[in-house]
Amino acid sequence: MLNIKDVTLSPMEDSIYVVPFRMNYTQDNVSKTWDLIKTHNSVTIILYNTTQNVLVCVKQFRPGVYFNSILPEDRKETIDTSRYPPKLGMSLEFCSGIVDKEKSLAEIAVEEAYEECGYKINKNSLEKVKSYRNAIGVAGETTTLFYTEVTDDMKTGPGGGVENELIEIVHLRMDQIEKIIREDEASSSNNVSGEFLFGLMWFYNRQSKL
């Protein structure tokens, strides 16, 4: 999966995913500017396999995580992958996807669950957990978090993503979930986002009340 080489950095000329721009405004009679990025909203799905009693998560290479694992003085045009192995950019996450089509959030969540994890779910089974803002310093886009339960017989596809995606499916037991929640980032073997930790805590709290 991590057959990554020839890592280089270059200016971004155009992108279909993010658009940088500047906002000018006046606050308390003071003129201000703020640099922003226009990006897509997204959906995230907490998948709980009740047959195996595990959360179905994904792990994939995230260039942004990798870049921020590199010391500032080594962020040159060409990155030394022997000093900074690509595994530094691996991130443990929930199944998710951007909202880039004329479909409901639930319909997009159904598609992502199948493409990334191989589970065929019904949109009516999705429980909305919460919608929240991300990257509030530069974007402020909205993510909608769903929860649903699946069984082994609902896994009808291989998962792993589509097109050029390379996604590893990871199962987490309750003891592993608790460990990730409690461990400090410096001692962790996993890169995780605040969104992922929130989802884990929500699920852990939910299961503890059953």
N, C-alpha and C positions, 0 to 999 in steps of 0.2 A: 504493500500500500504506500509506503513512504519512499518510493523511488523518485526522490526530488533532487535535482541538481541544477546547475547553471542559474543560480539565483542572482538577479540583478535588480537595481533600483533605478527608476527613471521618472521624470515629470509626467503627470497625467494630463493628456491633451483633451480627451473627451471620454465619456463613460455613459453607458445606458443605466447604470445603477446609482451613481451619486453625481450631484451637480453642485460645485462650490459657488457661493455667491456672498454678497455683503448686504447687510441690513443697516440702514441709517435711521436714527430716531432721536427724539429729544426727550430727556427724562429730567424732571425737576429743573427745567430751563437750561440743561446742559446737553450739547450735541454729542451723540455717541455713535459708534459703529460697532458691528459685531459680525464676524465671519462665520458663515453657516454652510451646511451641506444639506441639499435636498435629497431625500432618499425615500425608499418604500416603507410603508407599514408592513407588519408581519403577523403571522400566527405561530403559536407554539403549542405542542400537544404533549401532555403528560400521559404516557401509555402504561397502564398497569396490567400485567399479565397475571390473571387470577389462577391460572393453571399451575404456574411455576412460582407464584408469589414473588414476582420481581418487577421492577420498573424497567421498561424497555427504553434505553437511551442510545445515543449515537456518539461516535468519536470521529473527528475529522481534522484535517490540517487547516488552520486559520492563519493566513499571511499576516494579519494585524497582530496576532498573538506572537507569532514568530519574530516579526520586526521589533516588537517591544521587549523581546528576550535578548536582543543584541545590544551590546554596550554602545552608547552614542558615538564614541570615537571609531567604532568599527562599522558604522552604517555608511559604507562607501558604495560606489556604483556596483561593485561585485562583492558578494557576501561569501566569506570563507565557511563553507558548510562542514569542513572538518572540525573547525573550532565551535561552530554553532550548528549542531545537527538538526535536521528538520523536525525531529521528535519534540523539540522545544515548542513547536507551534501547534501541537495536537491539543484539541479542546474537547472536553466531555460536556455533552449538551442533551437537551430534549430534541425530539423531532420538531422541525420548524421550516417555515418557508415564507417568502415575501408575497405580498399582495400585489400582483402585477397582471391580473386578468379580471374580466367582468364576471366574477362569481362571488357568491357569499363567502364570508369568512369560514363558515362551517364546511362548505364545499371544498375550499382550498385546503383546509385541515385534513379532510378525508383523503384528498389526493396525496398530500405530503406523507401521511401515515403509511400509505401503500408504497409510494416511491422510495422512501427512506428505510422503512422497517418491514414492509411486506404484509402489513395487516389490512384486511378489507373491513373497514368499519362503516357504520351507518351514521350519517350526520345527526340524526335524532338522538344518538347515544352520547353526544358531546355535551359535557357540562361546562359552562363558561365559569372560569375561576375569577378572572379579573382582566381588565385592560389597563395598561400603564404606559408611561413615556420612557423612552430610551435615549441615551446620548444627549441629555438635556443641554449640555454646553454647546453642542454644535449642530444638532439635528432636531431632537424632540419628537421623533416619529412614535407611532403607537404600536404596541404589541398586544395582541389578545391571546390570553392563555386559556387553553381548554384542558379538560380531564376526561378520559374515557377508560373503560376496562375492556380488555381483550382476553381471548383464550387461544390455546395452541391451534385449534382447528380454524381460527380466523386468519391464520398466517398462510396466505395463498400465493405470495410472491417472494422473490429473493431479497427484496430491499436493497440497500446499498446505494440508492440514488439513481439519477438518470443522467444521460449525456456524459459530461466529463466529471461528474461528481464521484468521489471516492469516499464512501461512508462505511465505517465499521459499526456494527450493531453490538451494544454492550448491555448486559443484564446486571442490575444492581439489587442485591438482597437488602433487607432492612438494616442488618448490622453494617453493611458497607455504606448505606445512606447516612446512618448516624455518624460514621467515621468521617465522611466527607464534610458533613455539617460542622463537626466539632474541631477538625484539624486546622492548624494555621497554614496559610498559603505557602509560607517558606518551607514547611516540612511536607507539603503535599506532592504527590506524584502526578496529580491531575491539574490541568488548567481549567478553571470553571468561572463562569460569569456570575454577576449578582442575580441575574434572572434565573439561572439554573439553581443557585442556592435558595432563592425564594421558593421556587417550585418544589425543591426537595423538602424544605421546611413545612410548606403547606401540606404536602403528602404525608410526611412523617407525623405531623400533628393530627391529620385526619385519621390515620391508621391507629394512632394511640388512643383515640376516643372510641374506637369500635369495640 
